[in-house]
């Protein structure tokens, strides 16, 4: 790829979803922030394309203070430099490694100004770079900054939080439809480990509860990336998924990774994710999940590493169920 952050949307593009997103943690304060710049193009109606700026603030000590805001605009209002890449949408700017902006709604506001420094190379999730230029798979994912340190501030209403060297990541995904029964997680804030990140996902391709989960995972430890992206990895299992928990085992290239990631439902925020065909599902997002990972050698069974990320892992569960029990913000 020329640039994993390159904006795929074009004014003439039909049937399209795209998101550039940022998550960061102030682990010592039990706080997290999620920012999202999106494009949504309804099927058969590119003239109705819209862009949106989202922000969510999480507080582990005060779940009642969680705030989620989404501001929608016509896509024609977005100023996009496709080569930079750079997006300006109303008061918000995404120009990696920098973002600043403001969203408002229901008498609340979230504003931010953040700069970041990469600590690892960009992550391409698909095993072959050529897969990013083909029709299949329909959903593409990259993490241009899977492990970075951020400096800046954000404000919730009039309360300001300043930070330096806060662990953060920035991702980019696009396609034609949200995966309805799926999960994604990321953390680069592990106890006693400053140079580790984990990212992983599982998804069913159809709603049949007996259908298998397909999984990918990536574990970066002290400069070495272990990829779980082989055919063995995709179906290695087992996978357990609930609205507030993901438990998995994934294998590949001589290693097995066991993980359990969860958060209380009061530390989640729910949003409706609309598809180009007009259908929608729910994204249940928490920036304050806890993760426990165990890396093992497959042949010997020896535990190579054990990692803990208390209240500093992002967990995102996608579901079509209305019975998820999480507060819906938009």
RODO-2510 file (C-alpha; in nm, 4 decimals, decimal comma):
residues 330
     n   res          X          Y          Z
     1     x     0,0000     0,0000     0,0000
     2     x     0,1182     0,3511    -0,0754
     3     x    -0,0019     0,4753     0,2648
     4     x    -0,2105     0,2715     0,5134
     5     x    -0,3906     0,5942     0,6094
     6     x    -0,4807     0,6868     0,2517
     7     x    -0,8457     0,7959     0,2299
     8     x    -1,0275     0,5429     0,0105
     9     x    -1,3522     0,7407    -0,0215
    10     x    -1,4057     0,9456    -0,3354
    11     x    -1,7065     1,1690    -0,4216
    12     x    -1,8167     0,9230    -0,6921
    13     x    -1,7676     0,6066    -0,4830
    14     x    -2,0816     0,4016    -0,4128
    15     x    -2,1685     0,1567    -0,1321
    16     x    -1,8823     0,2460     0,1023
    17     x    -1,7911     0,2623     0,4718
    18     x    -1,4645     0,3981     0,6090
    19     x    -1,3224     0,4874     0,9478
    20     x    -1,0006     0,6457     1,0737
    21     x    -0,9970     0,6092     1,4509
    22     x    -0,7801     0,6823     1,7536
    23     x    -0,7865     0,5356     2,1032
    24     x    -0,5689     0,6375     2,3951
    25     x    -0,5474     0,5534     2,7625
    26     x    -0,4493     0,7470     3,0719
    27     x    -0,4138     0,4263     3,2689
    28     x    -0,2942     0,5849     3,5909
    29     x    -0,6154     0,7907     3,5984
    30     x    -0,8516     0,5215     3,4716
    31     x    -0,9478     0,7290     3,1668
    32     x    -0,9734     0,6550     2,7959
    33     x    -1,0667     0,8462     2,4805
    34     x    -1,1920     0,7174     2,1443
    35     x    -1,2080     0,9443     1,8353
    36     x    -1,3497     0,8462     1,4975
    37     x    -1,3633     1,0135     1,1532
    38     x    -1,5949     0,8256     0,9153
    39     x    -1,7453     0,8195     0,5669
    40     x    -2,0785     0,6498     0,4916
    41     x    -2,2078     0,6155     0,1334
    42     x    -2,5564     0,4640     0,0908
    43     x    -2,5883     0,1985    -0,1754
    44     x    -2,6942     0,3559    -0,5054
    45     x    -2,6828     0,7111    -0,3693
    46     x    -2,3273     0,8510    -0,3604
    47     x    -2,4782     1,2019    -0,3615
    48     x    -2,6106     1,1283    -0,0115
    49     x    -2,2691     1,0398     0,1298
    50     x    -2,1979     1,1758     0,4735
    51     x    -1,8991     1,2105     0,7003
    52     x    -1,9097     1,1972     1,0782
    53     x    -1,6853     1,2864     1,3696
    54     x    -1,7301     1,0815     1,6872
    55     x    -1,5738     1,0995     2,0321
    56     x    -1,6248     0,8943     2,3483
    57     x    -1,4819     0,9602     2,6949
    58     x    -1,4539     0,6729     2,9442
    59     x    -1,3969     0,6963     3,3200
    60     x    -1,3374     0,3713     3,5112
    61     x    -1,3946     0,5420     3,8466
    62     x    -1,7164     0,7166     3,7415
    63     x    -1,9065     0,5144     3,4783
    64     x    -2,1881     0,7715     3,4981
    65     x    -1,9442     1,0232     3,3435
    66     x    -1,9087     0,8304     3,0158
    67     x    -1,9924     1,0658     2,7286
    68     x    -2,0454     0,9688     2,3638
    69     x    -2,1103     1,2233     2,0862
    70     x    -2,1496     1,1872     1,7092
    71     x    -2,1668     1,4892     1,4751
    72     x    -2,2843     1,4139     1,1154
    73     x    -2,2145     1,6248     0,8073
    74     x    -2,2580     1,5960     0,4343
    75     x    -1,9459     1,4423     0,2803
    76     x    -1,9253     1,7504     0,0566
    77     x    -1,8334     1,9490     0,3697
    78     x    -1,5182     1,7424     0,4256
    79     x    -1,1964     1,8908     0,2908
    80     x    -0,9783     1,5955     0,1962
    81     x    -0,6174     1,5917     0,0829
    82     x    -0,5944     1,2386    -0,0549
    83     x    -0,2146     1,2464    -0,0823
    84     x    -0,1291     1,3770     0,2650
    85     x    -0,3661     1,2254     0,3895
    86     x    -0,5593     1,4977     0,5666
    87     x    -0,9253     1,5554     0,6532
    88     x    -1,0912     1,8697     0,7817
    89     x    -1,4520     1,8333     0,8946
    90     x    -1,6075     2,1418     1,0547
    91     x    -1,3910     2,2117     1,3638
    92     x    -1,2041     1,8806     1,3493
    93     x    -0,8820     1,7840     1,1720
    94     x    -0,7232     1,4448     1,1132
    95     x    -0,3676     1,4823     0,9834
    96     x    -0,1553     1,1984     1,1249
    97     x     0,0418     1,2133     1,3445
    98     x    -0,1851     1,4967     1,4622
    99     x    -0,5525     1,5503     1,5310
   100     x    -0,7557     1,8236     1,6902
   101     x    -1,1240     1,8888     1,7060
   102     x    -1,4492     1,9332     1,8885
   103     x    -1,7872     1,7582     1,8931
   104     x    -2,1035     1,8767     2,0681
   105     x    -2,4423     1,7267     2,1468
   106     x    -2,7134     1,7139     2,4136
   107     x    -2,5512     1,9985     2,6019
   108     x    -2,2155     1,8175     2,6243
   109     x    -1,8867     1,8651     2,4408
   110     x    -1,5574     1,6840     2,3849
   111     x    -1,2563     1,8638     2,2396
   112     x    -0,8968     1,7537     2,1878
   113     x    -0,5540     1,8328     2,0484
   114     x    -0,3188     1,5354     2,0182
   115     x     0,0204     1,4671     1,8611
   116     x     0,1828     1,1262     1,8618
   117     x     0,5111     0,9480     1,7989
   118     x     0,5196     0,5932     1,6563
   119     x     0,6853     0,3117     1,8507
   120     x     0,6325     0,0393     1,5877
   121     x     0,5906    -0,0043     1,2135
   122     x     0,2429     0,0134     1,0526
   123     x     0,0449    -0,3100     1,0802
   124     x    -0,1244    -0,4604     0,7736
   125     x    -0,3711    -0,7216     0,8996
   126     x    -0,4219    -0,9133     0,5764
   127     x    -0,1436    -1,1661     0,5090
   128     x    -0,0799    -1,0464     0,1518
   129     x    -0,0549    -0,6801     0,0579
   130     x    -0,2227    -0,7556    -0,2765
   131     x    -0,5448    -0,8342    -0,0859
   132     x    -0,5880    -0,4609    -0,0225
   133     x    -0,6424    -0,3948    -0,3933
   134     x    -0,8878    -0,6811    -0,4645
   135     x    -1,2645    -0,7006    -0,4096
   136     x    -1,2288    -0,9752    -0,1508
   137     x    -1,2246    -0,9574     0,1412
   138     x    -1,4958    -0,6922     0,1492
   139     x    -1,3648    -0,5490     0,4778
   140     x    -1,0081    -0,4157     0,4882
   141     x    -0,8202    -0,3201     0,8045
   142     x    -0,4860    -0,1600     0,8811
   143     x    -0,3282    -0,0001     1,1878
   144     x    -0,1020     0,2762     1,0573
   145     x     0,0079     0,3431     1,4168
   146     x    -0,0499     0,0238     1,6200
   147     x     0,1782     0,1417     1,9007
   148     x     0,2439     0,5099     1,9686
   149     x     0,2875     0,7643     2,2477
   150     x     0,0617     1,0697     2,2544
   151     x     0,1008     1,4176     2,3996
   152     x    -0,1699     1,6804     2,4262
   153     x    -0,5022     1,7321     2,6000
   154     x    -0,8724     1,6659     2,5810
   155     x    -1,1592     1,8478     2,7466
   156     x    -1,4914     1,7090     2,8612
   157     x    -1,7223     2,0105     2,8791
   158     x    -1,4960     2,2507     3,0740
   159     x    -1,2773     1,9872     3,2449
   160     x    -0,9314     1,9593     3,0911
   161     x    -0,7015     1,6547     3,0986
   162     x    -0,3397     1,7015     2,9887
   163     x    -0,1019     1,4142     2,9182
   164     x     0,2344     1,3228     2,7720
   165     x     0,3630     0,9866     2,6455
   166     x     0,0180     0,8289     2,6817
   167     x    -0,0170     0,4917     2,5025
   168     x    -0,2373     0,5204     2,1947
   169     x    -0,3073     0,3583     1,8582
   170     x    -0,4587     0,4745     1,5308
   171     x    -0,6439     0,2440     1,2957
   172     x    -0,8099     0,2570     0,9535
   173     x    -1,0744     0,0282     0,8076
   174     x    -1,3064     0,0341     0,5080
   175     x    -1,5463    -0,1849     0,3144
   176     x    -1,9094    -0,2306     0,2121
   177     x    -2,0671    -0,3624     0,5333
   178     x    -1,9974    -0,3887     0,9045
   179     x    -1,9355    -0,7407     1,0301
   180     x    -2,2456    -0,8035     1,2403
   181     x    -2,1227    -1,0725     1,4806
   182     x    -1,7622    -0,9786     1,5493
   183     x    -1,5151    -0,8478     1,8032
   184     x    -1,1980    -0,6365     1,7930
   185     x    -0,9542    -0,5569     2,0727
   186     x    -0,6315    -0,3647     2,1174
   187     x    -0,3982    -0,2760     2,4015
   188     x    -0,0501    -0,1282     2,4236
   189     x    -0,0707    -0,0630     2,7965
   190     x     0,0474    -0,3769     2,9781
   191     x     0,1723    -0,3928     3,3359
   192     x     0,5504    -0,3525     3,3500
   193     x     0,5873    -0,3632     2,9699
   194     x     0,6351    -0,0435     2,7701
   195     x     0,7110    -0,2038     2,4341
   196     x     0,4244    -0,4497     2,3818
   197     x     0,1027    -0,4276     2,1865
   198     x    -0,1752    -0,6731     2,1070
   199     x    -0,4437    -0,6479     1,8418
   200     x    -0,6920    -0,9165     1,7464
   201     x    -1,0354    -0,9897     1,6044
   202     x    -1,2873    -1,2692     1,5523
   203     x    -1,5930    -1,2692     1,3256
   204     x    -1,8689    -1,4908     1,1963
   205     x    -1,9412    -1,4449     0,8280
   206     x    -2,3133    -1,5166     0,8862
   207     x    -2,5544    -1,4942     1,1790
   208     x    -2,5924    -1,8700     1,2217
   209     x    -2,4864    -1,9371     1,5860
   210     x    -2,3299    -2,2640     1,4698
   211     x    -2,1137    -2,0920     1,2093
   212     x    -1,7420    -2,0859     1,2927
   213     x    -1,5512    -1,7790     1,4018
   214     x    -1,2586    -1,6631     1,1899
   215     x    -0,9785    -1,5002     1,3892
   216     x    -0,6626    -1,2958     1,3403
   217     x    -0,4233    -1,1682     1,6063
   218     x    -0,0932    -0,9861     1,6360
   219     x     0,1409    -0,9661     1,9341
   220     x     0,4363    -0,7273     1,9322
   221     x     0,6981    -0,7875     2,1997
   222     x     1,0183    -0,5860     2,2342
   223     x     1,0611    -0,5184     1,8637
   224     x     0,9372    -0,8553     1,7315
   225     x     0,5912    -0,9022     1,5793
   226     x     0,4261    -1,2445     1,6061
   227     x     0,1518    -1,2792     1,3450
   228     x    -0,1387    -1,5178     1,3898
   229     x    -0,2709    -1,4867     1,0344
   230     x    -0,2233    -1,8306     0,8789
   231     x    -0,5010    -2,0665     0,7691
   232     x    -0,4404    -2,2503     1,0966
   233     x    -0,4944    -1,9225     1,2831
   234     x    -0,8211    -1,8368     1,1086
   235     x    -1,0029    -2,1431     1,2399
   236     x    -0,7859    -2,2518     1,5339
   237     x    -1,0412    -2,1611     1,8043
   238     x    -1,2085    -2,1998     2,0416
   239     x    -1,3784    -1,8579     2,0570
   240     x    -1,6356    -1,7410     2,3113
   241     x    -1,8043    -1,4067     2,2571
   242     x    -2,0574    -1,2213     2,4717
   243     x    -2,1643    -0,8569     2,4764
   244     x    -1,9012    -0,7787     2,7392
   245     x    -1,6375    -1,0518     2,6930
   246     x    -1,4109    -1,2203     2,4386
   247     x    -1,2261    -1,5417     2,5209
   248     x    -1,0085    -1,7097     2,2569
   249     x    -0,7220    -1,9373     2,1650
   250     x    -0,5410    -1,8765     1,8375
   251     x    -0,2480    -2,0678     1,6894
   252     x     0,0112    -2,0119     1,4203
   253     x     0,3826    -2,0181     1,3382
   254     x     0,4788    -2,2289     1,6388
   255     x     0,2904    -2,0304     1,9022
   256     x    -0,0512    -2,0358     2,0643
   257     x    -0,2080    -1,7300     2,2256
   258     x    -0,4786    -1,7618     2,4909
   259     x    -0,6702    -1,4514     2,5821
   260     x    -0,9586    -1,3249     2,7890
   261     x    -1,0763    -0,9648     2,7563
   262     x    -1,3782    -0,8205     2,9358
   263     x    -1,5291    -0,5158     3,1025
   264     x    -1,8393    -0,4466     3,3120
   265     x    -2,1270    -0,3322     3,0905
   266     x    -2,1375     0,0060     3,2642
   267     x    -1,7948     0,0786     3,1114
   268     x    -1,9283     0,0359     2,7560
   269     x    -2,0902     0,2840     2,5191
   270     x    -2,3159     0,1635     2,2368
   271     x    -2,3576     0,3194     1,8923
   272     x    -2,5678     0,2217     1,5932
   273     x    -2,3527     0,1303     1,2941
   274     x    -2,5460     0,1809     0,9695
   275     x    -2,4678    -0,0161     0,6549
   276     x    -2,4965     0,1209     0,2993
   277     x    -2,8052    -0,0979     0,2436
   278     x    -2,9870     0,0796     0,5298
   279     x    -2,9571    -0,2008     0,7877
   280     x    -2,7775    -0,1410     1,1152
   281     x    -2,6096    -0,3198     1,4023
   282     x    -2,4724    -0,2090     1,7376
   283     x    -2,1113    -0,1374     1,8247
   284     x    -2,0500    -0,1906     2,1963
   285     x    -1,7249    -0,0111     2,2734
   286     x    -1,5197     0,0076     2,5916
   287     x    -1,1802     0,1714     2,6251
   288     x    -1,1436     0,0299     2,9765
   289     x    -1,1532    -0,3480     2,9343
   290     x    -0,9051    -0,5728     3,1134
   291     x    -0,6968    -0,8230     2,9167
   292     x    -0,5047    -1,1334     3,0224
   293     x    -0,2892    -1,2959     2,7528
   294     x    -0,0747    -1,6094     2,7686
   295     x     0,1742    -1,6899     2,4906
   296     x     0,2751    -2,0572     2,4636
   297     x     0,4999    -2,2677     2,2441
   298     x     0,2761    -2,5182     2,0659
   299     x     0,5268    -2,8047     2,0556
   300     x     0,6501    -2,7909     2,4164
   301     x     0,3543    -2,6179     2,5833
   302     x     0,6002    -2,3857     2,7586
   303     x     0,4618    -2,0486     2,8618
   304     x     0,6743    -1,7860     2,6886
   305     x     0,5007    -1,4761     2,8239
   306     x     0,2045    -1,3670     3,0342
   307     x     0,0608    -1,0191     2,9958
   308     x    -0,1923    -0,8133     3,1935
   309     x    -0,3681    -0,4957     3,0826
   310     x    -0,6041    -0,3854     3,3625
   311     x    -0,8682    -0,1301     3,2534
   312     x    -0,6571    -0,0221     2,9532
   313     x    -0,7661    -0,2440     2,6636
   314     x    -1,0148    -0,1429     2,3953
   315     x    -1,2875    -0,3999     2,3359
   316     x    -1,5406    -0,3548     2,0560
   317     x    -1,8252    -0,6031     2,0087
   318     x    -2,0594    -0,5844     1,7081
   319     x    -2,4050    -0,7360     1,7409
   320     x    -2,7459    -0,7211     1,5754
   321     x    -2,9188    -0,7932     1,9082
   322     x    -3,1293    -0,5232     2,0733
   323     x    -3,0813    -0,7021     2,4068
   324     x    -2,7217    -0,6026     2,4742
   325     x    -2,7835    -0,4030     2,7920
   326     x    -2,5470    -0,1147     2,7042
   327     x    -2,6456     0,2532     2,6981
   328     x    -2,6917     0,3748     2,3401
   329     x    -2,5477     0,7194     2,2708
   330     x    -2,6217     0,7587     1,8975
***
